């Protein structure tokens, strides 16, 4: 029946950006260190004195959470009409009792490539392919289960026609189910089956 105390976050971050070959290659990188007080932590109400149900989990502002990490991304115009973006991030999160944070992967990687046809009958048609990978994570403070790594492939077919842009997005191209980081052992995140999205955009 009481309001949780405010959470205060102090973050220190430093980064750099390299612009190379006339902006055909751009590299950015950052290192960060964050401290959060009154962070919510999942606990088990063993005797039911807090939630009214023995064994039920609840969250309380029980301590400090620290996050340290770094990330880097590279964007490049490889050739006429071909652009590539690569990105990687790594974090290390710890509670005051030195336990890792649940429901978040420690590292993630993503790569994206897009090509637009420059001439011929298919001029202005494009294909984009994105690959995303996430590392293993811990499920929650109750089970300490480890959620394995997973990945996802997404493709987008596009065509520019005058003021219109037509796109067909295909998510989970290979129709492969993968577990995602989650915080509830009864509702672990899972990727969707292969699905399609069609869109038409017009600019004025």
C-alpha positions, 0 to 999 in steps of 0.5 A: 500500500506504499509508493515505491521510492524514486529510482535514480540513475547515474550514467557515465558514457564516452563515445567516438565516431570515425568518418572514413572515405568520404562518409562511405564508412562510419564507425561509432563506439561507446563505453558506459557505466550506469548505477541505479538505486532502488532497483526492483528485484524479484523475491519469493513470498515464502509464507504469504505474509506480503502477497497473501499467497505462499510461494508467490513472487513479488517485486520490491525496491531492494537494492542497487543495480550496476550496468557496465558495457560497450557497443560498436557499429559500422555503417558502410556503402560497399558499392553503388546501391549496396549498404551494410550495417554491423552492430554489436553490444555487450553488457554486464549487469549486477545487483547489489548481491552480485547476482546477474540481472534476469531477462536480458541477454549479455550480448547482442549482434545484428547485421543488415544489408540492403541492395537497390538495383541501379539500372535495367528493368528492375531499377529501383527494386530493392532487397534488405536482409537483417540478421539478429542474434542474442546471447544466453540470459538468465530467466529469473531469481526463482529458477535460475534457468538459463535461456539459450541464445537465439537468432532471427532472419528478416527480409524486405522486398521493396520497389520505388514507383514515383511517389510510392514505396511498396514493401513486403516484409517477411519476418522469421524467413526460415520459420524457426522458433527461437527462445527470447529472454524473458522474466517469467518461467511460465511466459518465456518469450518466443519468436513468431512463426514466419509472418508477412507484412505488406505496406504502401507509402506515398510521399507528397 
